[in-house]
């Protein structure tokens, strides 16, 4: 089992869209039993996969002592792909984790879930708190989507500082240029400055994910965006294999 966190301290960078699409790639292209764990209160991952959260369910019950996360997992329309959804109660999760006083609660739960899944992908909230710290401890690799802007560069520096603050054993960080439009000079400069970073293009097919409520590979498999995301997933698998 390997766990992948899609994380940024800045919102609006395509984090949730990337997490949902990579989970689909894991399940469909690699045919791995995959769990997408939504830790963002907006429940965007569930929406993009066409899964509506069950009513009267508290996300923080996953983390309580004796909680069984498998009871809350929901299947998706895609073989090998399940969802552990979020809801608004996750807004208070930081306080729950602090009250429990267990710094590796998410890592322990990930270990339990790893008995049933080959890949676990975290859709992380854009925050720096105990929740993000616990995800960093649980992840094998951290993906950071970065649209080409000075604010994104600052956000990336914050993520790097936070991850490296966990010591030499921290997971590798993979920056990804997202929403790239090479017709724009700022975007071309960002690409030229970071030629080895994976690129996800700015494309209508990616925007349509929220309309179709499907991963781009499910409805536009031949699009440049679908190919770019599939190539990124292949690169992630290679990185995991080299651990």
C-alpha positions in Angstrom: 0.0 0.0 0.0 1.1 3.6 -0.7 -0.5 6.8 0.3 -0.5 10.0 -1.8 -1.4 13.5 -0.5 -2.6 16.2 -2.8 -1.9 19.3 -0.7 -1.6 23.1 -1.0 -2.0 25.9 1.5 -3.6 27.9 -1.3 -7.1 27.3 -2.5 -8.2 27.4 -6.1 -5.1 25.6 -7.5 -7.0 22.5 -8.8 -6.2 20.3 -5.9 -9.5 18.5 -5.6 -9.8 18.0 -9.3 -6.3 16.5 -9.5 -6.9 14.2 -6.5 -10.2 12.8 -8.0 -8.6 12.3 -11.4 -5.5 10.6 -10.1 -7.6 8.3 -8.0 -9.5 7.3 -11.2 -6.1 6.7 -12.9 -5.0 4.5 -10.1 -8.2 2.4 -10.2 -8.7 2.3 -14.0 -5.2 2.5 -15.5 -3.2 0.7 -12.9 -6.2 -1.4 -11.8 -5.2 -0.9 -8.2 -7.8 -1.0 -5.4 -8.0 2.7 -4.6 -9.5 4.8 -1.8 -9.9 8.5 -2.2 -10.0 10.0 1.3 -11.7 13.5 1.2 -10.4 15.6 4.1 -11.8 18.9 2.7 -15.1 20.0 4.3 -16.4 21.1 0.9 -16.7 17.4 -0.2 -15.5 18.3 -3.6 -14.0 14.9 -4.4 -17.3 13.2 -3.8 -19.1 15.7 -6.0 -16.6 15.2 -8.8 -17.1 11.4 -8.6 -20.9 11.7 -8.6 -21.1 10.5 -5.0 -23.5 12.3 -2.6 -22.6 11.9 1.1 -24.9 9.9 3.3 -27.1 11.9 5.7 -26.6 12.0 9.4 -22.9 11.1 9.2 -20.1 12.7 11.2 -16.7 12.7 9.6 -15.0 13.1 12.9 -16.4 9.8 14.0 -13.7 8.3 11.8 -11.0 9.6 14.1 -12.6 8.9 17.5 -11.3 6.1 19.6 -12.8 2.8 18.4 -14.1 4.4 15.2 -14.4 2.2 12.2 -13.6 4.1 9.0 -14.6 1.2 6.8 -18.3 1.8 7.8 -18.2 5.2 6.2 -16.7 4.2 2.8 -18.9 4.6 -0.2 -18.4 2.9 -3.6 -18.2 5.0 -6.8 -19.4 4.1 -10.3 -15.9 3.0 -11.2 -14.4 -0.4 -10.5 -11.6 -0.5 -7.8 -12.4 3.1 -6.7 -14.1 3.9 -3.3 -14.5 7.2 -1.5 -14.2 8.1 2.2 -16.2 11.3 2.0 -16.0 14.5 4.1 -18.8 16.6 5.5 -19.0 19.9 7.5 -18.1 18.2 10.8 -14.6 17.9 9.5 -14.2 21.7 10.1 -13.8 20.8 13.8 -11.5 17.9 13.2 -8.4 19.8 14.2 -9.8 20.2 17.7 -10.8 16.5 17.7 -7.3 15.4 16.9 -5.9 17.8 19.5 -8.2 16.4 22.1 -7.3 12.9 21.3 -3.6 13.8 21.7 -2.5 11.2 19.1 -0.1 12.7 16.7 -0.3 9.7 14.3 -4.0 9.0 14.3 -4.3 9.4 10.5 -1.2 7.3 9.9 -2.7 4.5 12.1 -6.0 4.7 10.3 -4.2 4.7 6.9 -2.4 1.5 8.0 -5.7 -0.1 8.8 -7.3 0.9 5.5 -4.2 -0.2 3.7 -5.1 -3.8 4.4 -8.0 -3.4 1.9 -6.5 -0.9 -0.6 -3.4 -0.6 -2.7 -3.4 3.1 -3.0 -4.9 5.8 -0.7 -5.1 9.3 -2.0 -5.8 12.2 0.4 -7.6 15.3 -0.8 -6.3 17.7 1.8 -7.8 21.0 3.0 -5.8 24.2 2.2 -4.7 24.8 5.8 -1.7 24.4 8.0 -2.8 22.7 11.2 -2.7 19.5 13.1 -4.7 17.8 10.4 -2.2 18.7 7.7 0.7 17.7 10.0 -0.9 14.3 10.5 -1.4 13.8 6.7 2.3 14.6 6.1 3.2 11.9 8.6 1.0 9.4 6.9 1.9 10.1 3.2 4.5 8.4 1.1 4.6 11.3 -1.4 3.1 14.8 -1.4 1.8 16.4 -4.6 1.6 20.2 -4.7 -0.3 21.7 -7.7 1.0 25.1 -8.6 -0.6 27.5 -11.1 2.0 29.9 -12.4 1.8 32.9 -10.1 3.9 34.6 -7.4 1.3 33.6 -4.8 1.5 30.0 -5.8 5.3 30.2 -5.4 4.9 31.6 -1.9 2.4 28.8 -1.1 4.8 26.2 -2.3 7.6 27.6 -0.1 5.3 27.3 2.9 4.5 23.7 2.1 8.2 22.8 1.6 9.0 24.4 5.0 6.2 22.6 6.7 7.1 19.2 5.3 10.8 19.5 5.9 10.0 20.5 9.4 9.1 16.9 10.1 12.7 15.8 9.8 14.9 13.9 7.4 12.4 11.2 7.0 9.7 13.4 5.4 8.0 12.2 2.3 9.2 13.5 -1.1 7.5 16.5 -2.5 6.4 16.6 -6.2 5.5 20.1 -7.5 3.1 20.1 -10.4 2.5 23.0 -12.8 -1.3 23.2 -13.0 -3.7 25.3 -15.2 -0.9 26.0 -17.7 -1.7 28.0 -20.8 1.5 28.3 -22.9 0.0 31.2 -24.9 0.6 33.4 -21.8 4.1 34.7 -21.2 4.0 34.1 -17.4 3.0 30.5 -17.9 5.8 30.0 -20.5 8.3 31.5 -18.1 7.1 29.2 -15.3 7.5 26.2 -17.6 11.0 27.2 -18.8 12.1 27.8 -15.2 10.9 24.3 -14.1 11.3 22.1 -17.2 11.3 18.8 -15.2 8.0 19.5 -13.3 4.9 17.7 -14.6 2.4 19.9 -16.3 -1.4 19.8 -16.3 -2.8 22.2 -19.0 -5.6 24.7 -18.6 -8.3 22.9 -20.5 -12.1 23.0 -20.9 -12.1 19.2 -20.4 -10.8 19.7 -16.9 -13.4 22.4 -16.1 -16.1 20.0 -17.4 -15.3 17.5 -14.7 -17.5 19.5 -12.3 -20.3 19.7 -14.9 -20.1 16.0 -15.9 -19.3 14.9 -12.3 -16.8 12.5 -13.8 -13.0 12.3 -14.1 -11.8 13.7 -17.4 -10.5 10.3 -18.5 -14.0 8.9 -18.2 -15.6 11.3 -20.7 -12.7 12.8 -22.7 -10.0 10.1 -22.7 -8.2 11.4 -25.7 -8.0 15.0 -24.6 -4.6 16.5 -23.8 -5.6 17.0 -20.2 -6.5 13.3 -19.8 -3.2 12.3 -21.3 -1.3 14.7 -19.1 -3.0 13.4 -15.9 -2.3 9.8 -17.0 1.4 10.6 -17.6 1.6 12.2 -14.2 0.1 9.1 -12.6 2.7 7.0 -14.3 5.4 9.2 -12.9 4.0 8.9 -9.4 3.9 5.1 -9.7 7.6 5.1 -10.7 8.4 7.3 -7.7 6.6 5.0 -5.4 8.3 2.0 -6.9 11.7 3.5 -6.2 11.1 4.0 -2.5 
